[in-house]
C-alpha cells in the first residue's frame, strides 16, 4: 500500500511538473532571471547610499532596484515548473531581493509619490 501511494504521489508530481516543460521554458526563465541579476549587480554601487545629491542615486539606483527585483520575481517563476527553487539559484534570488529592498527603502526617503518597488513582497 505504501508503494502504491508513493507511485501515485510521483505520478501526480510528474503530471503537475511535466518534464518537457522543465527543459526549454524553465531554462529560458532561469537564464532571464540570472541575466537581470547580473545586469543589476554590474550597475550597482554597493558602497554608495542612494541620494538625490548624486546622479547615481537619481538615475541609476532606481533602475538597479527594479532590475534586481525583477530578477527575484523571475527566478520565483521557476516554481511553476518545480516544487521549489533549485538550491543553486536560491542565493541569487535572496541577494537580489535583499538588495532591491535596501535600495527601495533608501530611495523612499527622498522620492515623491509611489515607492519604486512594492516593499511588502
MITIKOL-767501 format. One record per residue (C-alpha): residue number from 0; residue in three letters; chain; x, z, y. Coordinates in pm, 1 decimal, m for minus. Layout:
<atoms>
- resi|resn|chain|x|z|y
- NUM|ALA|A|X|Z|Y
...
</atoms>
This chain:
<atoms>
- resi|resn|chain|x|z|y
- 0|UNK|A|0.0|0.0|0.0
- 1|UNK|A|287.9|79.0|238.6
- 2|UNK|A|448.9|m257.9|164.9
- 3|UNK|A|123.2|m436.9|234.4
- 4|UNK|A|80.2|m251.2|565.8
- 5|UNK|A|437.3|m333.9|666.0
- 6|UNK|A|384.1|m700.2|577.4
- 7|UNK|A|62.0|m709.9|780.5
- 8|UNK|A|236.1|m546.2|1075.8
- 9|UNK|A|519.9|m800.7|1058.1
- 10|UNK|A|272.2|m1089.3|1037.4
- 11|UNK|A|83.2|m953.5|1339.9
- 12|UNK|A|407.0|m927.7|1541.0
- 13|UNK|A|506.9|m1281.8|1443.7
- 14|UNK|A|164.7|m1407.8|1549.2
- 15|UNK|A|197.1|m1227.1|1882.4
- 16|UNK|A|556.5|m1336.3|1942.3
- 17|UNK|A|588.9|m1680.7|1782.0
- 18|UNK|A|948.0|m1783.6|1707.3
- 19|UNK|A|908.4|m2130.8|1857.8
- 20|UNK|A|827.4|m1975.9|2195.8
- 21|UNK|A|1121.1|m1737.4|2183.8
- 22|UNK|A|1376.8|m2014.7|2185.0
- 23|UNK|A|1309.4|m2251.9|2474.6
- 24|UNK|A|1070.5|m2066.3|2706.5
- 25|UNK|A|1231.9|m1724.5|2668.6
- 26|UNK|A|1577.9|m1873.5|2714.5
- 27|UNK|A|1465.6|m2051.4|3032.8
- 28|UNK|A|1320.7|m1725.9|3168.1
- 29|UNK|A|1638.0|m1536.3|3073.3
- 30|UNK|A|1859.5|m1791.3|3248.0
- 31|UNK|A|1639.2|m1793.4|3558.9
- 32|UNK|A|1643.9|m1413.2|3580.9
- 33|UNK|A|2020.6|m1396.4|3540.7
- 34|UNK|A|2071.2|m1674.9|3796.2
- 35|UNK|A|1859.5|m1489.6|4052.6
- 36|UNK|A|2054.2|m1171.3|3978.0
- 37|UNK|A|2393.2|m1341.8|4018.0
- 38|UNK|A|2292.3|m1511.3|4342.4
- 39|UNK|A|2161.1|m1186.4|4483.5
- 40|UNK|A|2472.7|m993.0|4384.3
- 41|UNK|A|2700.8|m1264.6|4524.7
- 42|UNK|A|2530.7|m1241.9|4866.1
- 43|UNK|A|2506.5|m862.3|4859.6
- 44|UNK|A|2731.5|m632.6|5060.4
- 45|UNK|A|2701.3|m303.0|4872.9
- 46|UNK|A|2928.4|m115.8|5113.4
- 47|UNK|A|2719.7|m211.2|5414.5
- 48|UNK|A|2389.1|m45.9|5500.8
- 49|UNK|A|2134.6|m296.3|5636.0
- 50|UNK|A|2096.0|m250.6|6008.4
- 51|UNK|A|1932.7|m452.4|6286.1
- 52|UNK|A|2264.2|m445.5|6472.6
- 53|UNK|A|2440.0|m674.9|6221.5
- 54|UNK|A|2346.2|m1027.8|6124.8
- 55|UNK|A|2365.6|m948.1|5753.7
- 56|UNK|A|2106.7|m671.1|5791.2
- 57|UNK|A|1859.0|m900.8|5962.9
- 58|UNK|A|1914.0|m1236.3|5795.6
- 59|UNK|A|2070.6|m1185.9|5453.9
- 60|UNK|A|1974.1|m836.9|5334.3
- 61|UNK|A|1602.2|m927.2|5304.9
- 62|UNK|A|1692.3|m1235.3|5100.6
- 63|UNK|A|1922.5|m1032.5|4876.2
- 64|UNK|A|1649.0|m774.2|4822.6
- 65|UNK|A|1393.3|m1042.4|4739.3
- 66|UNK|A|1631.8|m1222.3|4503.9
- 67|UNK|A|1717.5|m904.5|4314.8
- 68|UNK|A|1352.1|m800.7|4299.7
- 69|UNK|A|1259.2|m1143.8|4166.4
- 70|UNK|A|1537.0|m1116.5|3905.5
- 71|UNK|A|1396.0|m784.9|3781.7
- 72|UNK|A|1042.7|m927.1|3762.7
- 73|UNK|A|1150.3|m1250.0|3591.5
- 74|UNK|A|1353.7|m1058.0|3333.5
- 75|UNK|A|1049.1|m838.3|3274.5
- 76|UNK|A|854.7|m1155.2|3186.6
- 77|UNK|A|1056.0|m1175.6|2866.9
- 78|UNK|A|824.8|m905.0|2733.1
- 79|UNK|A|569.3|m1183.5|2690.7
- 80|UNK|A|784.3|m1315.6|2406.3
- 81|UNK|A|918.3|m994.5|2254.8
- 82|UNK|A|808.8|m630.9|2235.6
- 83|UNK|A|1081.0|m506.5|2471.7
- 84|UNK|A|1359.9|m636.3|2689.2
- 85|UNK|A|1681.2|m701.0|2492.2
- 86|UNK|A|1941.9|m427.0|2533.4
- 87|UNK|A|2196.0|m668.0|2684.0
- 88|UNK|A|1955.8|m757.7|2970.2
- 89|UNK|A|1829.6|m407.8|3046.2
- 90|UNK|A|2131.5|m310.7|3264.3
- 91|UNK|A|2081.8|m625.6|3474.8
- 92|UNK|A|1713.4|m551.3|3527.1
- 93|UNK|A|1778.7|m187.6|3615.8
- 94|UNK|A|2060.1|m274.2|3857.5
- 95|UNK|A|1851.8|m546.0|4025.2
- 96|UNK|A|1552.3|m317.0|4060.8
- 97|UNK|A|1757.3|m23.8|4190.7
- 98|UNK|A|1949.2|m228.5|4450.0
- 99|UNK|A|1642.1|m420.7|4569.7
- 100|UNK|A|1457.2|m91.9|4620.6
- 101|UNK|A|1752.5|61.3|4803.9
- 102|UNK|A|1773.9|m234.5|5040.6
- 103|UNK|A|1398.0|m243.6|5094.5
- 104|UNK|A|1387.6|128.3|5177.6
- 105|UNK|A|1667.6|91.2|5432.1
- 106|UNK|A|1501.3|m210.2|5592.1
- 107|UNK|A|1162.8|m41.5|5603.8
- 108|UNK|A|1306.7|193.6|5866.9
- 109|UNK|A|1365.4|m85.7|6119.9
- 110|UNK|A|1138.2|m372.4|6019.6
- 111|UNK|A|798.6|m401.0|6183.3
- 112|UNK|A|499.7|m492.4|5969.7
- 113|UNK|A|469.2|m515.4|5594.2
- 114|UNK|A|755.4|m392.6|5374.8
- 115|UNK|A|988.9|m661.0|5244.1
- 116|UNK|A|907.5|m559.5|4882.7
- 117|UNK|A|634.9|m363.4|4707.5
- 118|UNK|A|822.5|m34.1|4669.2
- 119|UNK|A|586.7|105.5|4407.7
- 120|UNK|A|677.1|m147.6|4131.9
</atoms>
